[in-house]
């Protein structure tokens, strides 16, 4: 029998050869952790639907930032859970609010570590929607000034990056204008440019206490069936001034990540969201999937699709194993 000249198995024979031929690699610096900050002192509250993830008070965030920095992570994205919620989400742009205080504490503890401030109103509104809500609808243009205020407050507190995740039309332009008017010219914008109205966000809404009291977010977040629209959204946000863009969720949107990587030159992020994390953790706990291999494979798939950086609740776990 004549064998073919090409034998791909030659490069799979040993761990050393597989490592030599590996196309996609993952480093802790490629990963961004997601943190939830709450009021109080000494709070380290487990989130039932996200095993291993905690709500932390401001005093705990400083140590957490230092731990993440020491592990070599690329940064953290910060979500706030205030005591006070109202119709306009005023706690989200309060200079003395929980997020602003957390940012200042983290930057004091780890000045060189990247802190990304999520910019949205859903955690701060009493109705749970991402903007001004009237008569069953989110008002786009009325929401933009509030998002811009939140971005300026976060940047003035020391956030290295502001990341609007609301999906209002025109929010990037409004935020860029407000930052420049405040002379915060150097603050970059990471836009959640292609954010789908996904069922995979369920555990996050428990973690951030941000579930809508009525209706849903399909009127402003993207429809799961649309791929070309995602590319239009990304292009629009870049034109408005986004320095980096995000696709969310990650695993259900690998095709979008791949197409975005092929078309756009700006840094591309993907968010391995709470539902992706929780379903893997649940299967691991039941012995249905093997850890850590399934975790690493899921992250590698997102990188292989084209994401430069990945927001993931597995970030610290991966970094600890990477260091050995």
C-alpha positions, 0 to 999 in steps of 0.5 A: 500500500502506498502511503501519502507523502503528507502525514499530519500525525507526525506533528502530533506524536509527542507533547513537545511536537504538538507544542512546537506546531501549535498555532494558537496560544493563550497567555494570562495577559490575554484574559480580562477578569470581571469583578462585581463591587458592592457597598459595605465592608469586608464583603466577599459574597458568593454568587450562587449561579456562578460558583467561584465568583464573588461580590466584593466590597470596595475595601476588598477590591484593592487586594483583588486588583493586586492579585489579578495584577500579580497573576499577569492578567491583562486587566479587569472590567468592573460592574457596580451594584449600588444600594440606591437605584432610581429611574435615571440610574443616578448612582451610575454617574455619582463621583462618590458612588460605589464604582468611582470609589472602587476604581480609585481604590484599585488604582492606588493598590495597582497603579499599572494595572488596567481597570475597565469601567463598564458603562451602562445603567442597568445595574443602577436603574430601579426598572433594570433597563439600560437607559431612560425607560418610559411607557414600556420603551427605552429612550435612546437619545435621552439616555446618551447624556447619562452614559456620557456622564458615567464615562466621564466620572469613571475616567476622572476616578482613574479608569484606564478604559471606559466600555459602553455596553448599553447598545444605544445608537450614537453612544460612542460619539456621545461618550467621545465628545464628553471625554474630550470636553472634559479634557480626557483625550487619552481615555480609550473607548472599548465598545460592546459593539456587537452585543446580542440579546442572549439567554446566556446572560442569566447568571450575570443578572443575578450577580449584578441585580440587573434583571429588567422588572418588565419587558426585555432588552431585545428592543436594543440588543441584537437579534441572535439571527443577525451576523451582517448587522454585527459588522455594521454595528462594529463599523459604526462604532469605530467611525464614532471613535471606538478604539477597541470593540467587543463581541458578546457572548463569545462561544455562540458568536465565534463566526462573528468574531472571525468575520470581525477579525478579518474585516477590522484592524482595531483590537477585538475583545470577546466576552465569555459570559456568565452563562457560558461560565456557569454551564461549564462549571455545572458540567464539571461539578457533575463529572460530565466534562473534564477540567481544566481541559474543557476550560482551556479548549473553550478559551482557545476556541475564542482566541482561534476565532480571532479575539485578541483579548477575552473577558472571562470568569475563568481568568484567575483560574487559568492564570494560576495554572499557567504559572504552575 
